[in-house]
Amino acid sequence: MGSWSIGHWLVVLLVILLLFGAGKIPHLMGDMAKGIKAFKKGMKDDEDIGSAASHSPSDETNVLVKEKTMSEIGKERNTVHS
């Protein structure tokens, strides 16, 4: 008692076949596989977008600005005023 015998599983399988039909089950499994593939693709796209967002142009601009030395800034001021 409490365990499912092979007879119980056959009855469950028969009820499922009667409810859904033998032709519809492969279609349902195919749709489920397509859904899983779409989910995995969406997760991969999110990771790609996340890595691209961490290298934003504003970060690159900040690095470039920090690399300028005081002499370069002085030279730019002299050319602007001349």
VEXKEVEX-534660 format. One line per 5 residues: number of its first residue (from 1); for each residue x, y, z of C-alpha. Coordinates in Angstrom, 1 decimal. Each point is the difference from the previous one (the first is absolute). Example, Ala and Ser with C-alpha at 12.3 -4.5 7.8 and 13.67 -1.06 7.14 Angstrom:
2
1 = 12.3/-4.5/7.8 | 1.4/3.4/-0.7
This chain:
82
1 = 0.0/0.0/0.0 | 1.2/3.5/-0.8 | 2.2/-1.1/-2.9 | -1.0/0.2/-3.6 | 0.0/-3.3/-1.9
6 = 0.4/-0.4/-3.7 | -3.8/-0.4/-0.2 | -0.5/3.5/1.5 | 2.4/1.5/-2.5 | -1.7/-1.6/-2.9
11 = -3.4/1.4/1.1 | 1.6/3.5/0.3 | 1.5/-0.3/-3.5 | -3.3/-1.2/-1.4 | -1.8/3.0/1.5
16 = 2.6/2.4/-1.3 | -0.3/-1.5/-3.5 | -3.8/0.3/0.1 | 0.1/3.6/1.1 | 2.7/1.3/-2.4
21 = 0.0/-2.5/-2.8 | 3.0/-1.9/-1.3 | 0.8/2.6/-2.7 | -0.1/3.0/2.3 | 2.6/-1.1/2.5
26 = 3.0/0.2/-2.3 | -1.1/3.6/-1.0 | -0.2/0.9/3.7 | 3.5/-1.3/0.6 | 1.3/1.8/-3.0
31 = -1.5/3.3/1.2 | 1.5/-0.6/3.4 | 3.4/-0.5/-1.5 | -0.3/3.2/-2.1 | -0.9/1.9/3.2
36 = 3.0/-1.3/1.8 | 2.3/0.9/-2.9 | -1.5/3.5/-0.1 | 0.5/0.4/3.8 | 3.6/-1.0/-0.3
41 = 0.6/2.4/-2.9 | -1.6/2.8/2.0 | 2.2/-0.7/3.0 | 3.1/0.0/-2.2 | -1.1/3.3/-1.6
46 = -0.5/1.5/3.5 | 3.6/-1.0/0.9 | 1.3/1.6/-3.2 | -1.8/3.2/0.7 | 1.2/0.1/3.5
51 = 3.7/-0.4/-1.0 | -0.5/2.7/-2.7 | -1.5/2.4/2.6 | 3.0/-0.4/2.3 | 2.2/1.5/-2.7
56 = -2.0/3.1/-0.7 | 1.4/3.0/-2.0 | -0.1/2.2/3.1 | 2.5/-2.3/1.7 | 2.4/0.3/-2.9
61 = -0.4/3.8/0.0 | 0.8/0.2/3.7 | 3.2/-2.1/-0.6 | 1.1/2.3/-2.8 | -0.6/3.1/2.0
66 = 2.0/-1.3/2.9 | 2.9/-0.8/-2.3 | 0.5/3.6/-1.1 | 2.9/1.6/1.8 | 0.1/3.6/1.3
71 = 2.4/1.0/-2.8 | -2.4/-1.2/-2.7 | -2.8/2.0/1.7 | 2.3/3.1/0.1 | 0.8/-0.4/-3.7
76 = -3.7/-0.2/-0.9 | -0.6/3.2/2.0 | 2.8/1.8/-1.9 | -1.3/-1.0/-3.4 | -3.5/1.1/0.9
81 = 1.0/3.5/1.2 | 2.4/0.6/-2.9
